[in-house]
Amino acid sequence: MPEIGRFAVGLAHLFIRHTSAALALNENADPTVRADMEAYFNRLAPENAPYYRHTSEGPDDMPAHLKAVLLGSSLTIPISDGRLALGTWQGIYLCEHRDDGGPRRLVVTLTGQPM
């Protein structure tokens, strides 16, 4: 996103164009955070739950849709001095909820006051 450097202040809006992946903002310093998040969401939306009716795309598909709804498909992050104004430990997660999700695409929209 080299274009972000053109903005003194503004907003970056990120949107993932998929229903079985999500975007999240969380701690990015300790990799155990990601592992704990995955373990939590796998318990919250397990594979092969007997009450799922949408099963034709595999046992990981319906849980992926549920996880994507819980986490969300977009983020809006402030821009300050040409950079994302993230907190010290914050990072942007692209959360892949399928076992083999394939390529993912994002739409990034930048708005604000130029430098």
N, C-alpha and C positions, 0 to 999 in steps of 0.2 A: 504494500500500500504506500508507495512513495509519494502519492498525491497528498497524503496527510500532512506532510511537511509544509504545505502551502498555507495552512490555517493557523492563525494566532489563537483563536478560540473557536469552538464549535462542537459538533456531535458526530460521532461515527455510529451508524446503525448497521448492525450485522444481522443477516437473515439467512437461515439454512433452508434450502428448497427440497426438503425431504421429510417424510412422516415417521421415519424410524431412527432418526438421529436428532441431536439437540445441541444447543449452545448453553454454556454456563460460565459463570464467573466465580472463581474460588481460589483457595490457596494454591500456589504453584511452586512452592519451595520444597516441600516434603512429598515425595512420590507416594508415601503411604496414604495420603489424603485421597488420591485417585483410587487406590486399591480399596480403601474403606467405603468410598462412595459406591463403587461398583458392587461390593458385597451387599451393601444396604439395599440398593435398587434391585439386585437380583432376588433378595428375600421379599421385597415389596411387590415385585411383579415377576413371579417365578415362571419358568418354562413348563409346558405341559400341565397347566392348571386345568382340572376337569371341567371348569365352568366356561372356558374359552370356546367360542363358536367359530371365530376367525382363525382357522388352523391350516388352510390350504397352502400357505407360503412357508410352512415349517414351524417348528416349536419355538423358535426365537422371534418370530415376527410379531405376534400379538403383544408379548412383553415389551418389545421394542417400541411399539406404538404407545403403550401406556407410559413408559419411561420418558418418551419424547414429549408427551403432553404434560407430564409433571415438571420437567425441566424447562421446556419452552423452545421456541424456534427462533427467538431473536434477542439481541442485546443492544442497548444504547449506552455508549461510553463517551464521556466528555473528552474533548481535544483541548490541550493547552500547550502553547508554544510548539506546535507542529508534532506533538506526540500524544498517544493515548494517555490520559490522566488516570492510570491505574494506581491502586495502593501498592505499597512496598511488596507485599506477598501475593498480590493478585495476579492471576493469569486467566486467559480465555481458553476454555475447554471446548473442543468439538467432541461431543459424546456420541460415539458410535455404539448403537445398541444391538445391532445384528452381529452374528458370528462372522459373516463375510458380507459387509455392507456395500462394498464396491466404492467407486469414486463418489465424492460428495461435492456439491457446489454451493457457494455462498454468494449472496448479493450484498455488497457493501456500499452504503450511501453516506457520503460526507457532506456536511453542511457547516457553514460558519463564516467568520470574518477572515479574509485573507491577511497574510503577514504584511 
